[in-house]
């Protein structure tokens, strides 16, 4: 799944535990560890084999999540996943806005961590299962609660998730959906991930195929 992974966290014991999970349960060949942003940047720059970086959002030397954008210049194909203790919805959205492939809660156990990394490995976005129930900090506008619609087949989706499904089935990328609906990239990614979870599907291609087989689900 991953040849080499970077684990960047200020807590040495957390780094050791996460590294053990990556090697013993996911078969990662090499795990690099960093305790600061500068150290993480140096490791990524000098190790082209690193395809995934698991990062603590509040690493030393980090002012805000925008700081992590510079890592993409070092490795354009790098997948960033934040492993955080924050359960604020705004923090999840901010992570997705800068291009992160996932946001994993530190309170999750090894089973959920492995599941999350398999989702990211497949090219999709991972968000916590309780994302829509997370509190919203004052610094960010909340997502308005949406009514849940249940189809004849028992699938429960919000109107926004149905809208995402229709646009994906028409071949639109997240960026195109973001422009069409006037939504932030992180918000679109969160809605798409929520639809994947609701339908128990692995990726966007599966979403498009599901919509083609079940056109009634796109009817508002």
C-alpha positions, -999 to +999 in steps of 0.1 A: +000+000+000+027+025+010+065+020+006+075+047+030+055+069+054+064+100+075+049+103+110+053+138+123+041+144+159+055+162+189+047+132+212+074+106+209+053+078+224+025+085+199+050+084+170+063+050+182+028+036+185+017+049+151+049+036+135+043+001+150+007+000+136+020+011+101+046-016+099+029-045+117-007-041+105-003-023+072+030-037+060+047-003+055+084-009+046+099+022+062+086+048+086+103+081+091+097+101+123+098+139+129+090+160+159+088+194+141+077+209+108+113+217+098+123+182+104+093+168+085+101+191+055+137+180+055+127+143+055+102+146+028+126+166+006+153+140+009+132+108+006+113+105-027+099+072-016+076+088+010+041+088-005+021+095+027+026+119+056+007+116+089+009+149+106+000+165+138-017+199+129-001+217+158+035+207+151+062+231+165+069+259+140+034+257+124+013+289+126-017+275+108-026+247+084-016+268+054+020+261+065+016+225+053+009+236+017+046+239+011+050+202+015+033+196-018+061+216-036+086+191-021+066+160-032+037+168-057+022+134-053+024+133-015-008+125+004-012+144+036-034+131+064-038+149+097-040+129+129-055+153+155-070+156+189-093+184+178-129+175+172-139+209+157-157+206+124-139+238+112-105+221+117-116+192+095-128+215+067-096+236+070-075+205+065-095+195+034-093+230+020-055+229+018-056+195+000-053+170+028-066+135+019-079+128+054-084+139+090-081+111+116-090+116+153-063+106+178-091+090+198-097+064+171-083+030+176-060+010+153-088-006+134-103+027+123-069+041+116-061+012+092-095+016+076-089+053+071-055+047+055-069+021+031-095+047+020-067+073+014-046+047-004-074+041-029-073+079-037-104+089-017-109+113+012-114+102+048-133+122+074-145+111+108-177+092+110-192+118+133-182+147+112-217+162+108-222+160+146-189+178+154-192+212+171-185+243+150-160+269+162-170+305+160-143+312+135-160+293+107-195+293+093-214+262+102-228+238+077-266+241+080-283+209+092-301+192+063-331+169+063-323+133+057-342+117+028-348+080+028-353+063-006-374+033-013-343+011-010-336+024+025-307+047+016-305+078+037-290+109+020-293+146+025-303+169-004-268+181-007-254+146-009-279+138-036-267+169-055-231+158-052-240+124-064-258+138-095-228+160-103-203+132-099-224+109-121-222+136-147-184+135-146-176+166-126-145+167-104-146+181-069-130+214-082-158+217-108-185+210-082-169+236-059-172+262-087-206+252-097-221+253-062-200+281-048-187+259-020-152+255-006-132+226-017-131+212+018-169+214+021-174+196-012-149+169-001-167+165+032-201+160+015-187+135-010-170+116+018-203+116+038-221+102+007-195+075+003-200+065+039-238+066+038-238+043+007-209+022+020-190+027-013-152+028-017-147+056-041-160+082-066-162+057-095-184+035-074-206+066-066-210+073-103-219+036-110-244+036-082-261+067-095-263+051-130-280+020-116-303+039-092-314+071-110-343+075-086-319+085-058-311+117-077-347+129-077-352+156-051 
